Amino acid sequence: MQIIDSKNINSFPTNTLLGYAPINEGLSPDVLTDKELEDWQGFTNKTRKDEFLTARHLFHFLLAQGDLNPNFELTKELLGKPFAQFQGKILNVSFSHSKELVMCAISTQCDIGLDIEWSRRQVNERLVKRFLSENEWKVFGEENPIKLWTMKEAAVKCLGTGLRTNLIELELRKVEENKFSVIINDDKSFQICSFQQLDHQISIAY
């Protein structure tokens, strides 16, 4: 388990830690709360169990690396957005995984949404046109579709509405290299940092 060095990543959100870990088998479930243990035991898919447990170990690793209280416990909002709390304090948390890696971002300052994808994954152009508006297609048609996908997914995770939000309702705007913004129904807006590391496209909305 390691932390990604964000010092030279343009527009990376302040007071945010981002870590990663290969999806491991055989990790101890001792880090799980009673509720997490119940959820973990309920998974019938072994890969899902390994992802879940790796993510929880990674979360506790980041708490230690950030000199944060180890008693922060993960919980979820009604629509499923994760966060952590301890003695009235809130820690913003977001997870994402690919076939190879689990990543976790934690922030003491702002809402965050994290999404990652293997950078060499192929995305059909028809799918891209389903989550880009006509205006976005004109502006971003030459961009890496994986980058566009992860930015929109990160924004949805930051918003906390999950599949209730249609990706085409989120309008991407480029600010500068690696830095984007997204406007949601002319109401909410987020900044997005998007970059490549570890053969993955990584996007963080905040």
Contacts in CASP RR format, 6 or more apart in sequence:
PFRMAT RR
TARGET T0000
AUTHOR 0000-0000-0000
METHOD contacts of the structure
MODEL  1
MQIIDSKNINSFPTNTLLGYAPINEGLSPDVLTDKELEDWQGFTNKTRKD
EFLTARHLFHFLLAQGDLNPNFELTKELLGKPFAQFQGKILNVSFSHSKE
LVMCAISTQCDIGLDIEWSRRQVNERLVKRFLSENEWKVFGEENPIKLWT
MKEAAVKCLGTGLRTNLIELELRKVEENKFSVIINDDKSFQICSFQQLDH
QISIAY
1 19 0 8 1.000
1 20 0 8 1.000
1 21 0 8 1.000
1 57 0 8 1.000
1 58 0 8 1.000
1 61 0 8 1.000
2 19 0 8 1.000
2 20 0 8 1.000
2 21 0 8 1.000
3 17 0 8 1.000
3 18 0 8 1.000
3 19 0 8 1.000
3 62 0 8 1.000
3 65 0 8 1.000
4 18 0 8 1.000
4 19 0 8 1.000
4 20 0 8 1.000
4 197 0 8 1.000
4 202 0 8 1.000
6 12 0 8 1.000
6 16 0 8 1.000
6 18 0 8 1.000
9 178 0 8 1.000
9 193 0 8 1.000
9 195 0 8 1.000
10 176 0 8 1.000
10 177 0 8 1.000
10 178 0 8 1.000
10 179 0 8 1.000
10 193 0 8 1.000
10 195 0 8 1.000
11 175 0 8 1.000
11 176 0 8 1.000
11 178 0 8 1.000
11 179 0 8 1.000
11 191 0 8 1.000
11 193 0 8 1.000
12 193 0 8 1.000
12 204 0 8 1.000
13 107 0 8 1.000
13 109 0 8 1.000
13 110 0 8 1.000
13 112 0 8 1.000
13 191 0 8 1.000
13 193 0 8 1.000
13 204 0 8 1.000
13 206 0 8 1.000
14 109 0 8 1.000
15 107 0 8 1.000
15 108 0 8 1.000
15 109 0 8 1.000
15 110 0 8 1.000
16 105 0 8 1.000
16 106 0 8 1.000
16 107 0 8 1.000
16 109 0 8 1.000
16 110 0 8 1.000
16 112 0 8 1.000
16 204 0 8 1.000
16 206 0 8 1.000
17 62 0 8 1.000
17 65 0 8 1.000
17 66 0 8 1.000
17 105 0 8 1.000
17 106 0 8 1.000
17 107 0 8 1.000
18 103 0 8 1.000
18 104 0 8 1.000
18 105 0 8 1.000
18 114 0 8 1.000
18 202 0 8 1.000
18 204 0 8 1.000
19 58 0 8 1.000
19 61 0 8 1.000
19 62 0 8 1.000
19 103 0 8 1.000
19 104 0 8 1.000
19 105 0 8 1.000
20 58 0 8 1.000
20 101 0 8 1.000
20 102 0 8 1.000
20 103 0 8 1.000
20 104 0 8 1.000
20 198 0 8 1.000
21 54 0 8 1.000
21 57 0 8 1.000
21 58 0 8 1.000
21 61 0 8 1.000
21 101 0 8 1.000
21 102 0 8 1.000
22 54 0 8 1.000
22 100 0 8 1.000
22 101 0 8 1.000
22 102 0 8 1.000
23 47 0 8 1.000
23 50 0 8 1.000
23 51 0 8 1.000
23 54 0 8 1.000
23 97 0 8 1.000
23 99 0 8 1.000
23 100 0 8 1.000
23 101 0 8 1.000
23 102 0 8 1.000
24 50 0 8 1.000
24 53 0 8 1.000
24 54 0 8 1.000
24 57 0 8 1.000
25 50 0 8 1.000
26 50 0 8 1.000
26 53 0 8 1.000
27 50 0 8 1.000
27 53 0 8 1.000
27 54 0 8 1.000
27 57 0 8 1.000
29 37 0 8 1.000
29 40 0 8 1.000
29 53 0 8 1.000
31 53 0 8 1.000
31 56 0 8 1.000
31 57 0 8 1.000
31 60 0 8 1.000
32 40 0 8 1.000
32 53 0 8 1.000
32 56 0 8 1.000
33 73 0 8 1.000
33 74 0 8 1.000
36 52 0 8 1.000
36 56 0 8 1.000
36 74 0 8 1.000
39 52 0 8 1.000
40 49 0 8 1.000
40 52 0 8 1.000
40 53 0 8 1.000
43 49 0 8 1.000
43 52 0 8 1.000
51 97 0 8 1.000
51 102 0 8 1.000
54 102 0 8 1.000
55 95 0 8 1.000
55 97 0 8 1.000
55 102 0 8 1.000
55 104 0 8 1.000
56 74 0 8 1.000
58 102 0 8 1.000
58 103 0 8 1.000
58 104 0 8 1.000
59 74 0 8 1.000
59 84 0 8 1.000
59 93 0 8 1.000
59 95 0 8 1.000
59 104 0 8 1.000
59 106 0 8 1.000
60 70 0 8 1.000
62 68 0 8 1.000
62 104 0 8 1.000
62 106 0 8 1.000
63 69 0 8 1.000
63 70 0 8 1.000
63 72 0 8 1.000
63 106 0 8 1.000
64 70 0 8 1.000
68 91 0 8 1.000
68 106 0 8 1.000
68 108 0 8 1.000
69 86 0 8 1.000
69 89 0 8 1.000
71 86 0 8 1.000
71 87 0 8 1.000
72 84 0 8 1.000
72 85 0 8 1.000
72 86 0 8 1.000
72 89 0 8 1.000
72 91 0 8 1.000
73 84 0 8 1.000
73 85 0 8 1.000
73 86 0 8 1.000
74 82 0 8 1.000
74 83 0 8 1.000
74 84 0 8 1.000
74 93 0 8 1.000
75 82 0 8 1.000
75 83 0 8 1.000
75 84 0 8 1.000
75 85 0 8 1.000
76 82 0 8 1.000
76 83 0 8 1.000
77 83 0 8 1.000
77 160 0 8 1.000
79 160 0 8 1.000
79 161 0 8 1.000
79 162 0 8 1.000
79 164 0 8 1.000
80 160 0 8 1.000
80 162 0 8 1.000
81 157 0 8 1.000
81 160 0 8 1.000
81 162 0 8 1.000
82 93 0 8 1.000
82 94 0 8 1.000
82 95 0 8 1.000
83 90 0 8 1.000
83 91 0 8 1.000
83 92 0 8 1.000
83 93 0 8 1.000
84 90 0 8 1.000
84 91 0 8 1.000
84 93 0 8 1.000
84 106 0 8 1.000
85 91 0 8 1.000
91 106 0 8 1.000
91 107 0 8 1.000
91 108 0 8 1.000
92 106 0 8 1.000
92 107 0 8 1.000
92 108 0 8 1.000
92 109 0 8 1.000
92 110 0 8 1.000
92 111 0 8 1.000
92 112 0 8 1.000
93 104 0 8 1.000
93 105 0 8 1.000
93 106 0 8 1.000
93 107 0 8 1.000
93 112 0 8 1.000
94 104 0 8 1.000
94 105 0 8 1.000
94 112 0 8 1.000
94 113 0 8 1.000
94 114 0 8 1.000
94 154 0 8 1.000
94 157 0 8 1.000
94 158 0 8 1.000
94 204 0 8 1.000
95 102 0 8 1.000
95 103 0 8 1.000
95 104 0 8 1.000
95 114 0 8 1.000
96 102 0 8 1.000
96 103 0 8 1.000
96 114 0 8 1.000
96 115 0 8 1.000
96 116 0 8 1.000
96 157 0 8 1.000
97 103 0 8 1.000
97 116 0 8 1.000
98 116 0 8 1.000
98 117 0 8 1.000
98 118 0 8 1.000
98 200 0 8 1.000
99 118 0 8 1.000
100 118 0 8 1.000
101 116 0 8 1.000
101 198 0 8 1.000
101 200 0 8 1.000
103 114 0 8 1.000
103 116 0 8 1.000
103 200 0 8 1.000
103 202 0 8 1.000
104 114 0 8 1.000
105 112 0 8 1.000
105 113 0 8 1.000
105 114 0 8 1.000
105 204 0 8 1.000
106 112 0 8 1.000
107 206 0 8 1.000
110 206 0 8 1.000
111 158 0 8 1.000
111 206 0 8 1.000
112 158 0 8 1.000
112 204 0 8 1.000
112 205 0 8 1.000
112 206 0 8 1.000
113 154 0 8 1.000
113 155 0 8 1.000
113 157 0 8 1.000
113 158 0 8 1.000
113 204 0 8 1.000
113 205 0 8 1.000
113 206 0 8 1.000
114 154 0 8 1.000
114 157 0 8 1.000
114 202 0 8 1.000
114 203 0 8 1.000
114 204 0 8 1.000
114 205 0 8 1.000
115 149 0 8 1.000
115 150 0 8 1.000
115 151 0 8 1.000
115 153 0 8 1.000
115 154 0 8 1.000
115 157 0 8 1.000
115 202 0 8 1.000
115 203 0 8 1.000
116 150 0 8 1.000
116 200 0 8 1.000
116 201 0 8 1.000
116 202 0 8 1.000
116 203 0 8 1.000
117 146 0 8 1.000
117 149 0 8 1.000
117 150 0 8 1.000
117 200 0 8 1.000
117 201 0 8 1.000
118 146 0 8 1.000
118 199 0 8 1.000
118 200 0 8 1.000
118 201 0 8 1.000
119 144 0 8 1.000
119 146 0 8 1.000
119 196 0 8 1.000
119 199 0 8 1.000
119 200 0 8 1.000
119 201 0 8 1.000
120 199 0 8 1.000
121 146 0 8 1.000
123 145 0 8 1.000
123 146 0 8 1.000
123 149 0 8 1.000
125 145 0 8 1.000
127 145 0 8 1.000
128 137 0 8 1.000
128 141 0 8 1.000
128 145 0 8 1.000
128 148 0 8 1.000
128 149 0 8 1.000
129 137 0 8 1.000
130 167 0 8 1.000
130 168 0 8 1.000
131 148 0 8 1.000
131 149 0 8 1.000
131 152 0 8 1.000
131 167 0 8 1.000
131 168 0 8 1.000
132 140 0 8 1.000
132 141 0 8 1.000
132 148 0 8 1.000
132 168 0 8 1.000
132 172 0 8 1.000
133 168 0 8 1.000
133 171 0 8 1.000
135 171 0 8 1.000
136 171 0 8 1.000
136 172 0 8 1.000
139 172 0 8 1.000
139 174 0 8 1.000
140 148 0 8 1.000
140 172 0 8 1.000
140 174 0 8 1.000
144 201 0 8 1.000
146 201 0 8 1.000
147 194 0 8 1.000
147 201 0 8 1.000
147 203 0 8 1.000
148 172 0 8 1.000
150 194 0 8 1.000
150 201 0 8 1.000
150 202 0 8 1.000
150 203 0 8 1.000
151 172 0 8 1.000
151 180 0 8 1.000
151 182 0 8 1.000
151 192 0 8 1.000
151 194 0 8 1.000
151 203 0 8 1.000
151 205 0 8 1.000
152 167 0 8 1.000
152 170 0 8 1.000
152 172 0 8 1.000
152 182 0 8 1.000
153 167 0 8 1.000
153 203 0 8 1.000
154 192 0 8 1.000
154 194 0 8 1.000
154 203 0 8 1.000
154 204 0 8 1.000
154 205 0 8 1.000
155 170 0 8 1.000
155 182 0 8 1.000
155 184 0 8 1.000
155 190 0 8 1.000
155 192 0 8 1.000
155 205 0 8 1.000
156 162 0 8 1.000
156 165 0 8 1.000
156 167 0 8 1.000
156 170 0 8 1.000
157 205 0 8 1.000
158 190 0 8 1.000
158 205 0 8 1.000
158 206 0 8 1.000
159 165 0 8 1.000
159 184 0 8 1.000
159 188 0 8 1.000
159 190 0 8 1.000
165 184 0 8 1.000
169 184 0 8 1.000
169 185 0 8 1.000
170 182 0 8 1.000
170 183 0 8 1.000
170 184 0 8 1.000
171 182 0 8 1.000
171 183 0 8 1.000
171 184 0 8 1.000
172 180 0 8 1.000
172 181 0 8 1.000
172 182 0 8 1.000
172 192 0 8 1.000
173 180 0 8 1.000
173 181 0 8 1.000
173 182 0 8 1.000
173 183 0 8 1.000
174 180 0 8 1.000
175 181 0 8 1.000
175 191 0 8 1.000
178 193 0 8 1.000
178 194 0 8 1.000
178 195 0 8 1.000
179 191 0 8 1.000
179 192 0 8 1.000
179 193 0 8 1.000
180 191 0 8 1.000
180 192 0 8 1.000
180 194 0 8 1.000
181 189 0 8 1.000
181 190 0 8 1.000
181 191 0 8 1.000
181 192 0 8 1.000
182 189 0 8 1.000
182 190 0 8 1.000
182 192 0 8 1.000
182 205 0 8 1.000
183 189 0 8 1.000
184 190 0 8 1.000
190 205 0 8 1.000
190 206 0 8 1.000
191 205 0 8 1.000
191 206 0 8 1.000
192 203 0 8 1.000
192 204 0 8 1.000
192 205 0 8 1.000
192 206 0 8 1.000
193 203 0 8 1.000
193 204 0 8 1.000
193 206 0 8 1.000
194 201 0 8 1.000
194 202 0 8 1.000
194 203 0 8 1.000
194 204 0 8 1.000
195 201 0 8 1.000
195 202 0 8 1.000
196 202 0 8 1.000
END
